Amino acid sequence: MSAPSKNRALVTKLVVVAIVMFGFGFALAPMYTKLCELAGINNLQASDAPAVNTQVDSSRTITVQFDANLRNDLPWSFRPLTKSVQVHPGQLVHVVFEVTNASDRDVFGQAIPSYGPQVAGRYFKKLECFCFTRQELKPNETRQMPVVFVVESGLPADVHTITLSYTFFQVEGAGAKPG
C-alpha cells in the first residue's frame, strides 16, 4: 500500500470515528432522559398542584393585634389600617399603617416596636418595616407604610395573641424643632 492510500484510509477511519462520536453525543440527552424516567429520578414534570409552603403550621392560629402611639408632641396621626389578623406560624403576612403629618413643616420621626407578651419578640421576624429607617413627612403629607412579617413556629404554645405596638418619636432632622 502506498503512503497516499494509507493516509486516505486513516482519514476515512478518523471521519467515521468522529461521525460515530457525534451521533453518540447527540443521542445521549434523550437516552439520559429516558433512563431517568424509567428509574424515577430527576422528574422535572410540571404539576398542576399549587405550591404549598411546608413551613406554615396550619394546625395553629395566632391573633396579632396592632397598636400605634405617638410621643414628644409629634404633630402626626398614626394608625394601623387593620386592627388585628389571624395568622399561622410560618405564614408571610403583610399589613399597612397610615401616618399623616398634621403640621405645616417637615417633621422627622422614628418608630420603635414593642411586643406583648415580651417573649413574642424573639419569634416575630419583620422582613419589611418602616421602623427600620427614620421617616420624613412633608407638611400635611399622608403615607401608607407596610410591615411584612412572619411569626416563627417556635413560639411557645401558650401564646395565642401577640400585640405589635409601634411608638413614633420625633427625631432630629432638617424640620425638627430645636430642643
C-alpha positions in Angstrom: 0.0 0.0 0.0 1.3 3.4 -0.9 1.6 6.3 1.5 -1.2 8.3 0.0 -3.6 5.4 0.2 -2.6 4.7 3.8 -3.3 8.4 4.6 -6.6 8.2 2.9 -7.6 5.1 4.8 -6.6 6.7 8.1 -8.5 9.9 7.3 -11.6 7.8 6.4 -11.3 5.9 9.7 -11.0 9.3 11.6 -14.0 10.7 9.9 -16.1 7.6 10.6 -15.0 7.7 14.3 -15.8 11.4 14.5 -19.3 10.8 13.0 -20.0 8.0 15.4 -18.9 10.1 18.4 -21.1 13.0 17.3 -24.0 10.7 16.8 -23.5 9.1 20.3 -23.2 12.6 21.9 -26.3 13.7 20.1 -28.3 10.6 21.3 -27.0 10.9 24.9 -29.5 13.5 26.0 -32.7 11.6 25.0 -31.1 8.4 26.4 -30.4 10.1 29.7 -34.0 11.5 29.9 -35.4 8.1 29.2 -33.1 6.4 31.8 -34.1 8.9 34.4 -37.8 8.5 33.6 -37.5 4.7 34.0 -35.6 5.0 37.2 -38.0 7.6 38.6 -35.3 10.2 39.3 -34.8 13.8 38.2 -38.6 14.1 37.4 -39.0 17.7 36.2 -42.6 17.3 35.0 -44.8 20.4 35.7 -47.5 19.7 38.2 -51.0 21.3 38.3 -50.9 21.2 42.1 -50.5 24.6 43.7 -47.2 25.3 45.5 -47.6 24.8 49.3 -45.3 26.4 51.9 -44.4 23.5 54.1 -43.1 25.8 56.8 -46.6 27.1 57.6 -48.1 25.4 60.7 -51.8 25.4 59.7 -52.7 23.5 62.8 -52.2 26.6 65.0 -53.7 30.1 64.7 -52.4 33.2 66.4 -54.1 36.6 66.7 -51.7 39.5 66.0 -53.1 42.9 67.2 -51.7 46.2 66.1 -51.3 49.4 68.2 -49.9 52.8 67.2 -48.7 55.6 69.5 -47.0 59.0 69.3 -44.6 60.7 71.7 -42.8 64.0 72.1 -45.7 66.1 70.9 -45.2 64.7 67.4 -47.8 66.5 65.2 -48.8 63.3 63.4 -51.7 61.0 63.4 -50.7 57.3 63.2 -52.9 54.2 63.0 -52.9 50.6 61.7 -55.3 50.1 58.8 -56.0 46.6 60.1 -56.6 46.3 63.9 -55.8 42.5 64.0 -55.1 39.5 61.8 -55.3 35.7 62.3 -52.0 34.1 61.2 -50.5 30.6 61.2 -46.9 30.3 62.3 -44.6 30.4 59.3 -47.2 32.4 57.2 -45.9 35.5 55.4 -48.2 38.5 56.5 -48.5 42.0 55.0 -50.2 44.8 56.9 -50.2 48.6 56.5 -50.0 51.5 58.9 -51.0 55.1 57.9 -49.3 58.2 59.2 -50.2 61.9 58.5 -48.2 65.0 59.3 -50.8 67.5 60.6 -48.3 70.3 60.7 -47.2 72.9 58.2 -43.5 71.9 58.3 -41.3 68.9 57.6 -41.1 66.5 60.6 -38.8 63.6 61.2 -39.9 60.6 63.2 -38.6 57.1 64.1 -40.8 54.2 65.1 -39.8 51.8 67.8 -41.6 48.4 68.0 -42.6 46.5 71.2 -44.3 43.2 71.7 -46.7 41.8 74.2 -46.0 39.3 75.6 -42.3 40.2 75.5 -41.3 36.6 74.6 -43.1 37.0 71.3 -40.4 39.5 70.1 -38.0 36.5 69.7 -40.3 34.8 67.3 -41.7 37.8 65.4 -39.5 38.4 62.3 -40.1 41.5 60.3 -38.9 41.4 56.7 -40.0 44.9 55.7 -40.8 47.6 58.2 -41.0 51.4 58.3 -39.3 51.1 61.7 -36.0 50.2 60.1 -35.4 53.8 59.0 -36.1 57.4 60.0 -39.2 58.8 58.3 -39.6 62.3 57.0 -43.1 63.6 56.3 -43.7 66.9 54.4 -46.4 69.3 55.6 -49.9 67.6 55.5 -48.4 64.5 53.9 -50.1 61.2 54.4 -48.2 57.9 53.8 -49.1 54.3 54.0 -46.3 52.2 55.4 -46.1 48.4 55.0 -45.0 45.8 57.5 -44.2 42.3 56.3 -43.6 39.7 58.9 -43.6 36.0 59.9 -44.3 34.6 63.3 -41.9 31.6 63.7 -43.3 28.2 64.6 -41.1 28.0 67.7 -43.4 30.5 69.5 -44.4 28.9 72.8 -47.7 27.0 72.6 -49.3 29.0 75.4 -49.1 32.3 73.4 -52.3 32.7 71.4 -52.3 36.5 71.0 -49.4 38.9 70.1 -49.7 42.7 70.3 -47.3 44.6 68.0 -47.1 48.2 69.2 -45.3 51.0 67.4 -44.4 54.2 69.1 -43.2 57.1 66.9 -40.8 59.6 68.4 -39.8 62.9 66.9 -36.1 62.9 65.9 -33.6 65.4 64.8 -33.7 66.4 61.2 -33.9 69.5 59.0 -37.5 70.1 60.1 -37.2 69.1 63.7 -37.8 71.8 66.2 -34.8 72.8 68.3 -34.6 71.2 71.8 
